[in-house]
Amino acid sequence: MPAALATASIPAQSAPLERKLDESPVVRYSRFAELSRAMLLAAQSGDWDAVRTGEQACSQLIDSLRKHPAPPATDQERQLCMDLIRRVLADDAAIRDLAQPRLKELEHILRPAQRFAAHSFR
């Protein structure tokens, strides 16, 4: 999938807080799940800048949910929110699986530079 399609729904900046506070819990968690899915698609296409942008947007959503909790009103809403959280966690695990090889590659690249720097200053 082209990176442009994968990252189309990752906002550079989240919506104003006022709008978030007016949304139902299901809508708020749905936005979180949509964002995590967009991050997974971006990771699958190798667009790590978009993943980082998505992480920042997720962080803002999580902060909003913590500061202004809105518990689901019904058992059905609660179950739907739990299903959405499970989807987010599954997407997060898949992103981590995709990131691991890249992190090991970066570690390999940086490790010789660290050894050289340590020996240079002794």
N, C-alpha and C positions, 0 to 999 in steps of 0.2 A: 504494500500500500504506500503511495507517495506520502512523504512527510507533510505536505500541505493539507492533505485530507485528514491525516491522523491528528494534526494539531489544531484543526479549525475551531474546535470547541474549548481550547485552553485559553482562558482570558488572561491578558497581560495584567489586568487589575480586576479584582472582584467588584461586584455591584456595591453600591453604597449600603452602609450598614442599615439605614432606615428600611430599605426594601427587604433585607434579610430578616429583620425583626417581624415584619408583617406576614412573612411566609409561614405556611403550616410546617410542622416537623417533617412530614412526608416530602414536601417540596424541597425543603432544605437538604434532607438526606439524599433525595434524588439528584440534586445538583452536585452533591459530593460524589455520588456513584458515577455520574456522567463524566465528571472531571477525572476521576481515577481511571475510567475506561479510556478516555482520551490520552491520559499519560501512558497507559499500557500500549496503546497503538503507536504512540510516539516512540516509546522504548523499542518496540518491535521493528520500527523503521530506522532505528539508530539516531533519532533526533533527541539527543540528550539535553540540548538547550531547552527544548519544549518540555521535557520532563521536569527540568529544574523550575521552569516557569509555572508548571502545574503544581509542583510542590509548594511554591510560594502561595498560590491561590488556595490550595488545600489548607495550608497553615492558617490563612485568614478565615476560612470557613470554620475550622476547628476552634479558633479563638472565639468566633462569634457564637458557636454552639455552647462553649464553656461559659462565656460571660452572660449569655441570654438563653438559658435552657428553656425549651418549650416541649414538655413531655407530650407524647401522643395522647389524644383524647380517648381513643377506643382501643380495644384489644386488637382489632383488625389493623389499625394504624401502627400500633406497637409491633405487630408481627411484620408488617411491610417495612418498617424502619430497621428491624433486626435483619431482614433479608437483604436490605440495601447495604447494611454494615458488613454483612458476610461477603457481598460482592466486592466491596471496597477492599476488604482484607485479602480476598483471593487475587484481585488485581495487583495489590501491593506485593504479595508473594511472587507473582509472575514477573513483576518489574525487578524485584531483587534478584531473581534467577537470571534475568537477562543482564543485569548490571554486574554480577559477580565476575564473569570473564573479563569485562572491561576494567573493573577495579584491579584484578590481578595483573592485567597488562600494564596499567598505570603504576602499580606498585613495582613491577619489574623495571619499568623505565626509570622511576625515581630512586630506587634502591642503589644502583651504581653511583648516581650523582651524590647521594648522601654519604656513601663510603668515601668518595673522592674528596668531598668537602671536609669530612672529619679528619682525613689524613693531611689535608692541605694546611690546616690550622694548628697542627701539633708541633 
